[in-house]
Amino acid sequence: MSSVDIIGAVSIITAGITMAIGSIGPAIGEGMALARALGAIAQQPDEANTITRTLFVGLAMVESTAIYCLVISVILIFANPFWNYVLAQ
């Protein structure tokens, strides 16, 4: 196995692990936030608009973690900085 093959395999495995671990936290967080928001709307139906608006802002913040993990995975697969280093040697 050449060094290019090793870097390719490690990049793909690392990208997969990054997406797997980076998606678990936001998924659990979004589920918990949605459950709490639905409970709050059930208790105070008059405040549904305020709760929903706040929920969407919070979900966007939580989802940004998964998006950062996606960006890191795409960089590792398509624009890996180690490729040029290995190919130059």
C-alpha positions as CSV (number, residue, x, y, z in Angstrom):
1,M,0.0,0.0,0.0
2,S,1.4,3.3,-1.0
3,S,1.3,6.5,1.1
4,V,-1.4,7.9,-1.2
5,D,-3.6,4.9,-0.6
6,I,-3.1,5.2,3.2
7,I,-4.0,8.9,3.2
8,G,-7.1,8.2,1.1
9,A,-8.3,5.4,3.3
10,V,-7.6,7.4,6.5
11,S,-9.4,10.5,5.0
12,I,-12.5,8.5,4.1
13,I,-12.6,6.7,7.5
14,T,-12.1,10.0,9.4
15,A,-14.8,11.7,7.3
16,G,-17.2,8.9,8.1
17,I,-16.4,9.0,11.8
18,T,-16.7,12.8,11.9
19,M,-20.2,12.7,10.4
20,A,-21.3,9.8,12.6
21,I,-20.3,11.4,15.9
22,G,-21.1,14.9,14.7
23,S,-24.6,14.0,13.8
24,I,-25.5,12.1,17.0
25,G,-25.3,15.1,19.3
26,P,-27.4,17.5,17.2
27,A,-30.0,14.8,16.6
28,I,-30.5,14.1,20.3
29,G,-30.4,17.9,21.1
30,E,-33.1,18.6,18.4
31,G,-35.3,15.8,19.7
32,M,-35.1,17.0,23.3
33,A,-35.7,20.7,22.2
34,L,-38.7,19.6,20.2
35,A,-40.1,17.6,23.0
36,R,-39.8,20.4,25.5
37,A,-41.3,22.9,23.0
38,L,-44.3,20.7,22.4
39,G,-44.7,20.3,26.2
40,A,-44.6,24.1,26.6
41,I,-47.1,24.6,23.8
42,A,-49.4,22.1,25.4
43,Q,-49.3,23.9,28.7
44,Q,-49.5,27.5,27.2
45,P,-51.2,27.4,23.8
46,D,-51.5,31.2,23.7
47,E,-47.7,31.5,23.5
48,A,-47.3,29.0,20.6
49,N,-46.0,31.7,18.2
50,T,-43.3,32.8,20.6
51,I,-42.3,29.3,21.5
52,T,-42.2,28.2,17.9
53,R,-40.0,31.1,16.8
54,T,-37.6,30.5,19.7
55,L,-37.5,26.8,18.9
56,F,-36.6,27.4,15.3
57,V,-33.7,29.8,16.3
58,G,-32.5,27.2,18.8
59,L,-32.7,24.4,16.2
60,A,-30.7,26.4,13.7
61,M,-28.0,26.9,16.4
62,V,-27.9,23.2,17.2
63,E,-27.9,22.2,13.5
64,S,-24.8,24.3,12.9
65,T,-22.7,21.7,14.7
66,A,-23.7,19.1,12.2
67,I,-23.1,21.4,9.3
68,Y,-19.5,22.1,10.6
69,C,-18.9,18.4,10.7
70,L,-20.2,18.1,7.2
71,V,-17.8,20.8,6.0
72,I,-14.9,19.1,7.7
73,S,-15.8,15.8,6.1
74,V,-16.1,17.4,2.6
75,I,-12.7,19.0,3.1
76,L,-11.1,15.7,4.1
77,I,-12.5,13.9,1.1
78,F,-12.2,16.5,-1.7
79,A,-9.7,19.1,-0.6
80,N,-7.3,17.2,1.7
81,P,-4.2,19.3,2.3
82,F,-2.1,16.1,2.7
83,W,-2.6,15.1,-0.9
84,N,-0.3,17.8,-2.2
85,Y,2.3,17.1,0.4
86,V,2.5,13.4,-0.4
87,L,2.4,13.9,-4.2
88,A,5.2,16.5,-4.0
89,Q,7.6,14.0,-2.4
